[in-house]
Amino acid sequence: MDFRETEEQKMIRETIRDFSESEVLKTTAERDENQIPPVEEFKKLAELGFAGMTISEEYGGQKIDDISEAIVIEELSRVDPSLGVFLAVHVGLSAMTIALHGTGEQKKKYLPRMATGELIGAYSLSESNSGTDAAAMTAKADLEDENFILNGEKMWVTNGASADVFVLFAKHVGDSEYGKKKHGGITAFIVEKEFEGFSVGKKEDKLGIRSSDTCTLLMKNCKVPKENVLGEVGKGFSIAMNALDNSRVGIAAQALGIAQGAYEAALKYSKERETFGKMILEHQTIGNYLADMANKIDAARLQVYRAAWAKQKHYEEGMPRHTLEASMAKLSAGDTAMWVADRAVQILGGYGYTKEFPVERFFRDAKITQIYEGTQEVQRLVIAREISKR
């Protein structure tokens, strides 16, 4: 067991850290204030090859190991969690899902352009009444000649307004299990934004990750060619759950980056601010806060990297699926991000409550990591189910 980063991982961390501080930081506050998606920043990342980091060279990508993928999301989120999740959804929920389940023709059609950033990817599972209970979705698909006709409304779609291609789920009403099983008929589709009958609806005005566009999708007799079915008709639920196992590692990495960014801002301030004749870091209470922050972040980082390692071993060597490790990492990192961001605001006092310092944004951004990709309550249910099998 070797806890040291490889030379490639060190290089990737340095590259993304330099990019984040030189290219991303200067636009972060304005994009957050005005809810501007980080499309330009994403395009620059694509030029560096990171839009294709889950895509094999065969399809134009530059695939890196899964711990390196987590490091990329972590380092971006250390500065801008909105860009972190923008990339995580593109490379994970969208591109990787197509890479895992797509046909040769689907991979040839979409992955090379996703690898270059020409196409931006998104993922659409949730609806107004089917977030945690994904199988309760009501969006429907009906086969007519050479097309599936989709009708319904999807919600909480990250990259919704920016994306060109969506991995989207609906229930095929002609499936033999439709209406018999709760998840009966659920089918995954690759939907292009230009398809007839497809449109982007309301953009949510959110507490945090405001630069990430979260939207409603509308399908009114949306025509999807049957060759755009991802996987098998009626077998989409397992694809959706597998994608969530993968993406929980990415969200855990995002949460880790938020915690690291908030901690560093608080540590810097604690060395600069003086009260009663000494740095506030030297006051025991503040020192204890920072010690606990560093400790929690270190523990979360180990869990995130272990989950990324388990994910890679599952796909490359057939080791057990990484469901448990992903949920543990997401639970720990999400709670750590929220706790650390809260303490960071407290350390900065009144300044922490203003937009002059980044901790108020980290505080707002941290909360979503306890909600999306399965709430913390759901992660505990998943963990309990998995440990009961052992």
C-alpha positions, 0 to 999 in steps of 0.5 A: 500500500503506497499513499504517495501520489505518482509523478503523473498525479503530481503533475496533474494536480500542479497543472490544474492548480495553476489553471484554477488560480490563473484562469478560473479565479479571476472570473469566479465571483462575477460568474457566481453573482450573475449565474454565468455558466463556466463554458469558456473555462470549460473550453480552456480545460478541453484544450488541455485534454481534460474534457476527455479524461474518461474517454479512451484514445480510440475515441479521441480522449486522453484517459487518466486514472481514476484518482487523477480524475478525482484530483482534477475535480478536487483542485477545480473545486478548491477555487470554483465548485461550479466549474468542478461539477460542470466538468464532473457531469460532462466526463462522468455522468455523461461521457463515461456512461456512453463509453460504458454502455454505448454501441460502437456507432454511438461512441464514434458519433459522440465521444470524440466531440465530447473529448474536444469539448465541442459537445458538452454533456449532461445527465437527466434522471430526476423529476419533480416527484422522483428525485431520491425515488428515481423509479417513480419517474413519469416521463414516457417513451413510445416507439413509433416507426423508427423513433421513440416519442418522449413526453414529460418534464425532467428537473435539476439537470446540471449543465442543462442550458449549456449541454448539447447532448443528454443521457436521459431516462424515460419509461418505455410504455411498450415494455413488458414490465411497464406498469408491473414493476416500479422501474419497469420500462426505464430506458436510457436515451442519448438526446441531442438538444436540437431534437424535435420536441426538446427544449430547456425550461426554467433555470433555477435560482440557487443558493450555491454553485450559482455558476452551474446552470441547473435547469428543467428539460421539456419533452413534447413529442420529442423524437429520438431515433431508436438507434439512440437508445443507450443499452437495452430498452427497459434496462435503463434503471441499472445504467442509472444506478451504476452512473450514480455510483461513479458520479458520487466519487466525483461529487465527493471530490468536489466536496473535498475541494470545497473543504480544502479551499475554505480551510486554506482561506481560514488558515491564511486569515488566521495568520494575518489577523491579530487580536490581543497582540498575537495571531488569532491562530495562536489562540487555542480555540482558533487553533483547535478549529483549524486542527480539526478542519485539517484532520477531517479533510485528511480523512475525507481525502483518503476515503475519496481516493480509495473510492476512486481506486475501487472504481478503477479496479472494478472496471479494469480488474472485475473487483466488486462494484464500488457502491459502498466506497462511493457512498462512504466517500460522498457522505464523509466528504459532503459533511466535511465540506459543510462543517469546514466551511461553517468553521471558516466563516466563524474564524473570519467573523464578520469578514466571513459573512461578506463577499469580500472573502471566498468563505461565504461562497464556499459555505453556500456551495458546500450545502449541495454536496449533502443533497445531490447524487443522493442525499446524506440520508440515502448514503446511509441507507446504501451503506447499511444495505451494502454492509448487511451483505458482508 
